[in-house]
Amino acid sequence: MIKRLRTSLTGWRATAEEPQEADEQPEPPAEDQTEEDDSNDPFRKYGNRSVAVWDAATCTSSVIRQKGKHFRIMGCFANGAVKLFAEETLYLVEREALVLLPSAPVEDEDHPEPITARECYDLCLRNEDQNDGQRCPLACYWTYQQLKGLGYVVCRPQQYAAADGSRAIAPQFWAGDVAPGAPPVPVCFECHQPSQNFAKSRLGDPAFRVFVTHAGGGLPSVTQLTDLLERCAGAPAKAAVAAGDGTVLLFDLTEGVPTIA
């Protein structure tokens, strides 16, 4: 069994499951906005997009104009505003749901030129060999994209353990180190089923937790997998295997791992 686990990914069962369908979230009460209100909106030129300001020191963005329902399931509340982590920021910028500014606009002055999507990649993502704990590794972001595309509520481990997100653990990928004494396999993201009753303040156990690795690499040792499953107690664990072209496959880790008495 140990040999089978270490040879290839074929011993893991790929899963293509999608989250259970949830009842449609009721629309929030529409605000009574008049043309005068709109004319006083300093961000009206951005249409129906939210606006945020980038903070290079923390690799987060602070939302200064909210549009849409994204923030019901994304971001934390800090210093009187919604704070988005790097992967959340880039995800919304990619989908043209968020305008990202390099600095806060000053009254009676022209707004700074928005950060382009290409520039946002450089701000939010890092290569695996870069030692920058605030930005999101590329393979982890590909995984985040896929999980969000499947409809899951995706967050960092402990993202909502504190309202301001201060206890969140930044995304990490597993580099394939199986040597004795190697660091534990890191949990990259927690995934929750969508629900009309979803609330950041009462998450409960996630539907599953994910670690991220590269296609073509080895597998964690049995000891590492057992440790990972123990740390994921209360929720299944899955492996996200990212290929160089951005393809991500999910594998279920609940089968094929020896039971430790």
Residue pairs with C-beta under 8 A, 6 or more apart in sequence:
1 222
1 256
1 258
2 222
2 258
4 11
4 256
5 11
5 219
5 222
5 225
5 256
5 257
6 218
6 219
6 221
8 219
9 215
9 219
9 241
9 249
9 251
11 256
12 219
12 239
12 251
12 252
12 253
12 255
12 256
13 251
13 252
13 255
13 256
14 249
14 250
14 251
14 252
15 238
15 250
15 251
15 252
16 250
18 150
18 151
19 150
19 151
19 152
19 193
19 194
19 207
20 193
22 193
22 194
22 195
22 196
23 196
24 196
25 69
25 72
25 196
26 196
28 69
38 44
41 65
42 105
42 111
43 51
43 64
43 65
43 99
43 111
46 65
46 99
48 67
48 68
49 67
49 96
49 97
49 98
49 99
50 63
50 65
50 66
50 67
50 68
50 70
50 71
50 92
50 97
50 98
50 99
51 63
51 64
51 65
51 98
51 99
51 101
52 61
52 62
52 63
52 64
52 65
52 84
52 89
52 98
52 99
52 100
52 101
53 61
53 62
53 64
53 100
53 101
53 102
53 103
53 104
54 61
54 89
54 100
54 101
54 102
54 103
54 115
54 123
55 61
55 62
56 123
58 134
59 85
59 86
59 123
59 124
59 132
59 134
59 135
60 83
60 84
60 85
60 86
60 89
61 83
61 84
61 89
61 98
61 100
62 78
62 79
62 81
62 82
62 83
62 84
63 71
63 75
63 81
63 82
63 83
63 84
63 98
64 81
64 104
66 82
67 97
68 97
70 92
70 97
71 82
72 198
73 153
73 194
73 198
73 200
74 84
74 88
74 92
75 82
75 83
75 84
75 85
75 88
75 165
76 82
76 83
76 159
76 160
76 162
76 163
76 164
76 165
76 168
76 200
77 83
77 163
77 164
78 163
78 164
78 165
78 166
79 164
83 164
83 165
84 92
84 98
85 136
85 156
85 159
85 165
85 168
85 170
86 123
86 124
86 125
86 134
86 135
86 136
87 124
87 136
87 140
87 141
87 144
87 171
89 98
89 100
89 120
89 124
90 120
90 121
90 124
90 125
90 136
90 141
91 144
91 145
91 148
92 98
93 99
93 100
93 115
93 117
93 120
94 117
94 120
99 114
100 114
100 115
100 120
101 111
101 112
101 114
101 115
102 112
102 113
102 115
103 112
105 111
105 112
115 123
123 135
124 135
124 136
124 141
125 135
125 136
125 137
125 138
125 141
126 132
126 135
126 136
126 137
126 138
127 137
127 138
128 137
128 138
128 139
128 173
128 175
133 170
134 170
136 144
136 170
136 171
137 171
137 172
137 173
137 212
139 173
139 212
139 213
139 214
139 242
140 171
140 172
140 173
140 188
140 189
140 212
141 171
142 242
142 246
142 248
143 188
143 189
143 210
143 212
143 240
143 242
143 248
144 154
144 171
144 189
145 248
146 240
146 248
146 250
147 154
147 189
147 191
147 210
147 240
148 154
151 194
152 191
152 192
152 193
152 194
152 207
153 191
153 192
153 193
153 194
153 198
154 189
154 190
154 191
154 192
155 168
155 189
155 190
155 192
156 165
156 168
156 169
156 170
156 171
156 189
156 190
157 168
157 169
157 187
157 188
157 189
157 190
157 209
158 167
158 168
158 169
159 165
159 167
159 168
159 190
160 200
160 201
160 203
161 167
161 168
163 201
169 186
169 187
171 188
171 189
171 212
172 186
172 188
172 212
173 186
173 188
173 211
173 212
173 213
173 214
174 185
174 186
174 211
174 212
174 213
174 220
175 213
176 213
176 214
176 217
176 218
177 183
178 218
178 220
178 221
178 224
182 224
184 224
184 227
184 228
184 231
185 211
185 220
185 224
185 225
185 227
185 228
186 211
187 209
187 210
187 211
187 228
187 231
187 232
187 237
188 210
188 211
188 212
188 240
189 209
189 210
190 206
190 208
190 209
190 210
190 235
191 206
191 207
191 208
191 209
191 210
192 198
192 203
192 204
192 206
192 207
193 207
205 234
205 235
206 235
207 235
207 236
208 235
208 236
208 237
208 238
209 232
209 235
209 236
209 237
209 238
210 237
210 238
210 239
210 240
210 250
211 228
211 237
211 238
211 239
211 240
212 239
212 240
212 242
213 239
213 240
213 241
213 242
214 241
214 242
214 243
215 241
215 242
215 243
215 244
215 247
215 249
219 225
220 228
222 257
222 258
225 253
225 257
226 257
226 258
226 260
228 237
228 253
229 237
229 253
229 254
229 257
236 252
236 253
236 254
237 253
237 254
238 250
238 251
238 252
238 253
239 250
239 251
239 253
240 248
240 249
240 250
240 251
241 248
241 249
241 250
241 251
242 248
243 249
